[in-house]
Amino acid sequence: MPFLLKAPILVLAGVIAGVMNALAGGGTLVCFPTLVFMGVPAVIANATNAVALQVGIAASVWSYRREFATQTRWAWRFGPPSLLGGLLGAVLLLHTSERYFRAIVPYLILFATILFTFQPVISRWLQIEAHVAQKSRYGLAAAIVFQFCVGIYGGYFGAGMGILMLAVLRLLIPADVHEMNSLKVLLAGLMNGVAAIYFIASGGVLWMDALPIAAGALLGGYYGPILGRKVGAPTIRGFITAIGLVMGFYFLFR
């Protein structure tokens, strides 16, 4: 496909993904399939997507700077396992064969979609169990280990990592949804950022595809939090669920 034809499509995918990542996560569910549909190999598409979306995540961190002011001590606790996990996930991705990665992609997408769809149910269950985690002296240690595992998943594929993080962070941190989102976005940026650095150093990025997505993600990432303060969560979740199901089943039966 000629660059002048595909560039606007990639920019639009970047805008949508930037907004999604700022609000609930899942931007990979838009940009990764878009790149694959354009003929990019799956592993390279995932690495290119990670690098491009990092710009949007950084914009969201800046946009959430007011809410993040109350979350810095938690960032210091969960930042290191996020970085280590993200790097390990990136290494695993570039050592995964194209054939194997294509085989598991539908299940990764559908797994992420299920997390989005049933987030309210998961959250209610977690609130029932929250008092147990908060009172246990092992709760924080277990959360840090879990965050490391989420980092591995985030560096490897990424879609749905925000929901996984929120699931644990809600147990430990007394904060409103926007403060929680600010911490989630920062930690996602650390996971994705260290993975992006590894992908760039390894030569696994198609820059002509990454730059249009990055331009769109910058716009969507900055205005996503502003939109999130006005749009209800059910609308956002329904949109992400629809995209995830379509993409997941497409890759499963193609």
Order of alpha helices (4+ residues) and beta strands (2+ residues): alpha-alpha-alpha-alpha-alpha-alpha-alpha-alpha-alpha-alpha-alpha-alpha
